[in-house]
Amino acid sequence: MAVGKKNSGFFKQDAVAARMLADAKRPQQLNAAVVQAMKQAERNRLYREAQLAKQKPRFIR
């Protein structure tokens, strides 16, 4: 049988599950550093694609 005290593991587990559910429902906001890193990664990807397009073909004999 479960202990009916407020300090029992069952109450704590329910509180943690409720907090996780509330966090999951709330719209997520990204950290400014993360947003900046994502933008830089996109710029890097575009730059690498442009550099690949500019490369001269190499013929190996």
Biopython code that builds the backbone (N, CA, C, O; Angstrom):
import numpy as np
from Bio.PDB.StructureBuilder import StructureBuilder

atoms = [
    (1, "MET", "N", (0.827, -1.180, 0.000)),
    (1, "MET", "CA", (0.000, 0.000, 0.000)),
    (1, "MET", "C", (0.875, 1.249, 0.000)),
    (1, "MET", "O", (1.950, 1.266, 0.600)),
    (2, "ALA", "N", (0.422, 2.251, -0.652)),
    (2, "ALA", "CA", (1.169, 3.496, -0.731)),
    (2, "ALA", "C", (0.937, 4.323, 0.526)),
    (2, "ALA", "O", (-0.145, 4.316, 1.112)),
    (3, "VAL", "N", (1.970, 5.022, 0.912)),
    (3, "VAL", "CA", (1.868, 5.910, 2.064)),
    (3, "VAL", "C", (1.182, 7.189, 1.594)),
    (3, "VAL", "O", (1.517, 7.721, 0.536)),
    (4, "GLY", "N", (0.238, 7.678, 2.364)),
    (4, "GLY", "CA", (-0.550, 8.839, 1.962)),
    (4, "GLY", "C", (0.010, 10.167, 2.417)),
    (4, "GLY", "O", (-0.746, 11.126, 2.574)),
    (5, "LYS", "N", (1.316, 10.254, 2.636)),
    (5, "LYS", "CA", (1.911, 11.513, 3.082)),
    (5, "LYS", "C", (2.313, 12.355, 1.876)),
    (5, "LYS", "O", (2.605, 11.828, 0.802)),
    (6, "LYS", "N", (2.321, 13.656, 2.071)),
    (6, "LYS", "CA", (2.673, 14.566, 0.971)),
    (6, "LYS", "C", (4.132, 14.420, 0.548)),
    (6, "LYS", "O", (4.501, 14.834, -0.551)),
    (7, "ASN", "N", (4.956, 13.841, 1.404)),
    (7, "ASN", "CA", (6.372, 13.706, 1.103)),
    (7, "ASN", "C", (6.680, 12.362, 0.434)),
    (7, "ASN", "O", (7.843, 12.046, 0.182)),
    (8, "SER", "N", (5.657, 11.588, 0.154)),
    (8, "SER", "CA", (5.911, 10.262, -0.407)),
    (8, "SER", "C", (6.324, 10.364, -1.872)),
    (8, "SER", "O", (6.102, 11.383, -2.527)),
    (9, "GLY", "N", (6.923, 9.301, -2.365)),
    (9, "GLY", "CA", (7.409, 9.269, -3.740)),
    (9, "GLY", "C", (6.302, 9.405, -4.761)),
    (9, "GLY", "O", (6.524, 9.941, -5.847)),
    (10, "PHE", "N", (5.117, 8.930, -4.433)),
    (10, "PHE", "CA", (4.014, 9.003, -5.392)),
    (10, "PHE", "C", (3.602, 10.448, -5.660)),
    (10, "PHE", "O", (3.342, 10.819, -6.804)),
    (11, "PHE", "N", (3.545, 11.259, -4.613)),
    (11, "PHE", "CA", (3.197, 12.664, -4.798)),
    (11, "PHE", "C", (4.291, 13.388, -5.571)),
    (11, "PHE", "O", (4.005, 14.216, -6.436)),
    (12, "LYS", "N", (5.544, 13.073, -5.255)),
    (12, "LYS", "CA", (6.661, 13.703, -5.965)),
    (12, "LYS", "C", (6.651, 13.313, -7.438)),
    (12, "LYS", "O", (6.888, 14.147, -8.312)),
    (13, "GLN", "N", (6.375, 12.043, -7.704)),
    (13, "GLN", "CA", (6.342, 11.567, -9.085)),
    (13, "GLN", "C", (5.223, 12.259, -9.856)),
    (13, "GLN", "O", (5.415, 12.653, -11.006)),
    (14, "ASP", "N", (4.067, 12.407, -9.236)),
    (14, "ASP", "CA", (2.954, 13.095, -9.888)),
    (14, "ASP", "C", (3.298, 14.559, -10.161)),
    (14, "ASP", "O", (2.932, 15.102, -11.204)),
    (15, "ALA", "N", (3.998, 15.194, -9.225)),
    (15, "ALA", "CA", (4.374, 16.593, -9.407)),
    (15, "ALA", "C", (5.359, 16.739, -10.562)),
    (15, "ALA", "O", (5.253, 17.674, -11.355)),
    (16, "VAL", "N", (6.313, 15.822, -10.658)),
    (16, "VAL", "CA", (7.292, 15.873, -11.744)),
    (16, "VAL", "C", (6.599, 15.636, -13.083)),
    (16, "VAL", "O", (6.879, 16.335, -14.056)),
    (17, "ALA", "N", (5.702, 14.662, -13.142)),
    (17, "ALA", "CA", (4.983, 14.374, -14.385)),
    (17, "ALA", "C", (4.118, 15.564, -14.798)),
    (17, "ALA", "O", (4.043, 15.892, -15.982)),
    (18, "ALA", "N", (3.474, 16.203, -13.841)),
    (18, "ALA", "CA", (2.642, 17.369, -14.152)),
    (18, "ALA", "C", (3.496, 18.520, -14.673)),
    (18, "ALA", "O", (3.087, 19.230, -15.591)),
    (19, "ARG", "N", (4.684, 18.710, -14.089)),
    (19, "ARG", "CA", (5.576, 19.790, -14.538)),
    (19, "ARG", "C", (6.069, 19.518, -15.956)),
    (19, "ARG", "O", (6.149, 20.435, -16.774)),
    (20, "MET", "N", (6.399, 18.264, -16.248)),
    (20, "MET", "CA", (6.857, 17.910, -17.591)),
    (20, "MET", "C", (5.741, 18.108, -18.610)),
    (20, "MET", "O", (5.991, 18.578, -19.721)),
    (21, "LEU", "N", (4.516, 17.756, -18.243)),
    (21, "LEU", "CA", (3.385, 17.928, -19.142)),
    (21, "LEU", "C", (3.135, 19.413, -19.411)),
    (21, "LEU", "O", (2.876, 19.805, -20.549)),
    (22, "ALA", "N", (3.212, 20.233, -18.370)),
    (22, "ALA", "CA", (3.013, 21.672, -18.547)),
    (22, "ALA", "C", (4.109, 22.259, -19.429)),
    (22, "ALA", "O", (3.835, 23.107, -20.278)),
    (23, "ASP", "N", (5.350, 21.813, -19.235)),
    (23, "ASP", "CA", (6.453, 22.305, -20.065)),
    (23, "ASP", "C", (6.288, 21.871, -21.516)),
    (23, "ASP", "O", (6.626, 22.623, -22.430)),
    (24, "ALA", "N", (5.775, 20.673, -21.730)),
    (24, "ALA", "CA", (5.595, 20.178, -23.096)),
    (24, "ALA", "C", (4.509, 20.957, -23.832)),
    (24, "ALA", "O", (4.594, 21.144, -25.046)),
    (25, "LYS", "N", (3.502, 21.407, -23.113)),
    (25, "LYS", "CA", (2.404, 22.146, -23.747)),
    (25, "LYS", "C", (2.769, 23.601, -24.034)),
    (25, "LYS", "O", (2.197, 24.222, -24.930)),
    (26, "ARG", "N", (3.715, 24.139, -23.281)),
    (26, "ARG", "CA", (4.094, 25.540, -23.433)),
    (26, "ARG", "C", (4.914, 25.709, -24.713)),
    (26, "ARG", "O", (5.738, 24.850, -25.026)),
    (27, "PRO", "N", (4.707, 26.796, -25.455)),
    (27, "PRO", "CA", (5.516, 27.003, -26.663)),
    (27, "PRO", "C", (6.985, 27.162, -26.292)),
    (27, "PRO", "O", (7.329, 27.825, -25.313)),
    (28, "GLN", "N", (7.836, 26.543, -27.088)),
    (28, "GLN", "CA", (9.264, 26.549, -26.798)),
    (28, "GLN", "C", (9.926, 27.775, -27.407)),
    (28, "GLN", "O", (9.643, 28.154, -28.544)),
    (29, "GLN", "N", (10.796, 28.377, -26.645)),
    (29, "GLN", "CA", (11.581, 29.510, -27.125)),
    (29, "GLN", "C", (13.043, 29.105, -27.076)),
    (29, "GLN", "O", (13.504, 28.502, -26.107)),
    (30, "LEU", "N", (13.758, 29.442, -28.124)),
    (30, "LEU", "CA", (15.161, 29.091, -28.180)),
    (30, "LEU", "C", (16.013, 30.187, -27.557)),
    (30, "LEU", "O", (15.673, 31.369, -27.603)),
    (31, "ASN", "N", (17.094, 29.778, -26.991)),
    (31, "ASN", "CA", (18.078, 30.698, -26.451)),
    (31, "ASN", "C", (18.643, 31.528, -27.603)),
    (31, "ASN", "O", (18.770, 31.027, -28.721)),
    (32, "ALA", "N", (18.978, 32.774, -27.344)),
    (32, "ALA", "CA", (19.500, 33.656, -28.394)),
    (32, "ALA", "C", (20.785, 33.099, -28.992)),
    (32, "ALA", "O", (21.019, 33.237, -30.193)),
    (33, "ALA", "N", (21.615, 32.475, -28.172)),
    (33, "ALA", "CA", (22.861, 31.890, -28.680)),
    (33, "ALA", "C", (22.567, 30.725, -29.617)),
    (33, "ALA", "O", (23.265, 30.536, -30.613)),
    (34, "VAL", "N", (21.547, 29.953, -29.306)),
    (34, "VAL", "CA", (21.174, 28.821, -30.152)),
    (34, "VAL", "C", (20.649, 29.324, -31.487)),
    (34, "VAL", "O", (20.982, 28.767, -32.533)),
    (35, "VAL", "N", (19.835, 30.364, -31.462)),
    (35, "VAL", "CA", (19.299, 30.942, -32.700)),
    (35, "VAL", "C", (20.438, 31.463, -33.567)),
    (35, "VAL", "O", (20.449, 31.250, -34.779)),
    (36, "GLN", "N", (21.393, 32.144, -32.949)),
    (36, "GLN", "CA", (22.543, 32.667, -33.689)),
    (36, "GLN", "C", (23.354, 31.529, -34.302)),
    (36, "GLN", "O", (23.783, 31.624, -35.453)),
    (37, "ALA", "N", (23.565, 30.466, -33.552)),
    (37, "ALA", "CA", (24.332, 29.328, -34.060)),
    (37, "ALA", "C", (23.606, 28.651, -35.217)),
    (37, "ALA", "O", (24.244, 28.206, -36.171)),
    (38, "MET", "N", (22.282, 28.568, -35.143)),
    (38, "MET", "CA", (21.519, 27.947, -36.226)),
    (38, "MET", "C", (21.607, 28.792, -37.496)),
    (38, "MET", "O", (21.732, 28.249, -38.594)),
    (39, "LYS", "N", (21.544, 30.114, -37.352)),
    (39, "LYS", "CA", (21.668, 30.995, -38.517)),
    (39, "LYS", "C", (23.053, 30.872, -39.139)),
    (39, "LYS", "O", (23.190, 30.827, -40.362)),
    (40, "GLN", "N", (24.079, 30.819, -38.295)),
    (40, "GLN", "CA", (25.446, 30.688, -38.795)),
    (40, "GLN", "C", (25.638, 29.348, -39.500)),
    (40, "GLN", "O", (26.325, 29.280, -40.519)),
    (41, "ALA", "N", (25.049, 28.300, -38.978)),
    (41, "ALA", "CA", (25.151, 26.987, -39.613)),
    (41, "ALA", "C", (24.509, 27.010, -40.996)),
    (41, "ALA", "O", (25.027, 26.401, -41.932)),
    (42, "GLU", "N", (23.390, 27.705, -41.126)),
    (42, "GLU", "CA", (22.731, 27.805, -42.431)),
    (42, "GLU", "C", (23.600, 28.596, -43.408)),
    (42, "GLU", "O", (23.734, 28.215, -44.571)),
    (43, "ARG", "N", (24.192, 29.702, -42.933)),
    (43, "ARG", "CA", (25.087, 30.478, -43.800)),
    (43, "ARG", "C", (26.292, 29.649, -44.225)),
    (43, "ARG", "O", (26.720, 29.719, -45.377)),
    (44, "ASN", "N", (26.840, 28.864, -43.300)),
    (44, "ASN", "CA", (27.983, 28.005, -43.627)),
    (44, "ASN", "C", (27.602, 26.959, -44.665)),
    (44, "ASN", "O", (28.379, 26.668, -45.575)),
    (45, "ARG", "N", (26.409, 26.395, -44.529)),
    (45, "ARG", "CA", (25.961, 25.378, -45.486)),
    (45, "ARG", "C", (25.838, 25.980, -46.883)),
    (45, "ARG", "O", (26.271, 25.378, -47.865)),
    (46, "LEU", "N", (25.243, 27.172, -46.967)),
    (46, "LEU", "CA", (25.101, 27.836, -48.262)),
    (46, "LEU", "C", (26.465, 28.176, -48.855)),
    (46, "LEU", "O", (26.665, 28.037, -50.062)),
    (47, "TYR", "N", (27.398, 28.615, -48.027)),
    (47, "TYR", "CA", (28.742, 28.948, -48.495)),
    (47, "TYR", "C", (29.442, 27.703, -49.042)),
    (47, "TYR", "O", (30.060, 27.751, -50.105)),
    (48, "ARG", "N", (29.343, 26.594, -48.315)),
    (48, "ARG", "CA", (29.987, 25.355, -48.774)),
    (48, "ARG", "C", (29.389, 24.874, -50.087)),
    (48, "ARG", "O", (30.115, 24.394, -50.958)),
    (49, "GLU", "N", (28.080, 24.997, -50.240)),
    (49, "GLU", "CA", (27.453, 24.604, -51.505)),
    (49, "GLU", "C", (27.940, 25.492, -52.645)),
    (49, "GLU", "O", (28.191, 25.000, -53.745)),
    (50, "ALA", "N", (28.076, 26.788, -52.400)),
    (50, "ALA", "CA", (28.563, 27.707, -53.432)),
    (50, "ALA", "C", (30.006, 27.381, -53.796)),
    (50, "ALA", "O", (30.368, 27.422, -54.972)),
    (51, "GLN", "N", (30.823, 27.062, -52.819)),
    (51, "GLN", "CA", (32.217, 26.718, -53.089)),
    (51, "GLN", "C", (32.318, 25.427, -53.897)),
    (51, "GLN", "O", (33.161, 25.317, -54.787)),
    (52, "LEU", "N", (31.473, 24.461, -53.596)),
    (52, "LEU", "CA", (31.473, 23.214, -54.373)),
    (52, "LEU", "C", (31.068, 23.474, -55.820)),
    (52, "LEU", "O", (31.603, 22.854, -56.739)),
    (53, "ALA", "N", (30.123, 24.388, -56.019)),
    (53, "ALA", "CA", (29.676, 24.697, -57.378)),
    (53, "ALA", "C", (30.771, 25.409, -58.167)),
    (53, "ALA", "O", (30.841, 25.261, -59.387)),
    (54, "LYS", "N", (31.630, 26.183, -57.490)),
    (54, "LYS", "CA", (32.685, 26.932, -58.164)),
    (54, "LYS", "C", (33.922, 26.089, -58.479)),
    (54, "LYS", "O", (34.738, 26.480, -59.314)),
    (55, "GLN", "N", (34.065, 24.958, -57.833)),
    (55, "GLN", "CA", (35.281, 24.166, -58.010)),
    (55, "GLN", "C", (35.447, 23.714, -59.452)),
    (55, "GLN", "O", (34.481, 23.387, -60.141)),
    (56, "LYS", "N", (36.699, 23.706, -59.886)),
    (56, "LYS", "CA", (37.002, 23.189, -61.211)),
    (56, "LYS", "C", (37.008, 21.669, -61.134)),
    (56, "LYS", "O", (37.471, 21.096, -60.148)),
    (57, "PRO", "N", (36.503, 21.024, -62.156)),
    (57, "PRO", "CA", (36.553, 19.557, -62.126)),
    (57, "PRO", "C", (37.999, 19.079, -62.236)),
    (57, "PRO", "O", (38.796, 19.660, -62.973)),
    (58, "ARG", "N", (38.324, 18.050, -61.525)),
    (58, "ARG", "CA", (39.673, 17.495, -61.549)),
    (58, "ARG", "C", (39.643, 16.187, -62.322)),
    (58, "ARG", "O", (38.837, 15.297, -62.049)),
    (59, "PHE", "N", (40.531, 16.096, -63.285)),
    (59, "PHE", "CA", (40.610, 14.882, -64.082)),
    (59, "PHE", "C", (41.815, 14.076, -63.613)),
    (59, "PHE", "O", (42.942, 14.570, -63.600)),
    (60, "ILE", "N", (41.571, 12.876, -63.244)),
    (60, "ILE", "CA", (42.642, 11.998, -62.777)),
    (60, "ILE", "C", (42.943, 10.995, -63.875)),
    (60, "ILE", "O", (42.043, 10.323, -64.379)),
    (61, "ARG", "N", (44.224, 10.896, -64.247)),
    (61, "ARG", "CA", (44.599, 9.952, -65.299)),
    (61, "ARG", "C", (44.985, 8.629, -64.728)),
    (61, "ARG", "O", (45.330, 7.712, -65.473)),
]
sb = StructureBuilder()
sb.init_structure("model")
sb.init_model(0)
sb.init_chain("A")
sb.init_seg("    ")
for serial, (resi, resn, name, xyz) in enumerate(atoms, 1):
    if name == "N":
        sb.init_residue(resn, " ", resi, " ")
    sb.init_atom(name, np.array(xyz, "f"), 0.0, 1.0, " ", f" {name:<3s}", serial, name[0])
structure = sb.get_structure()
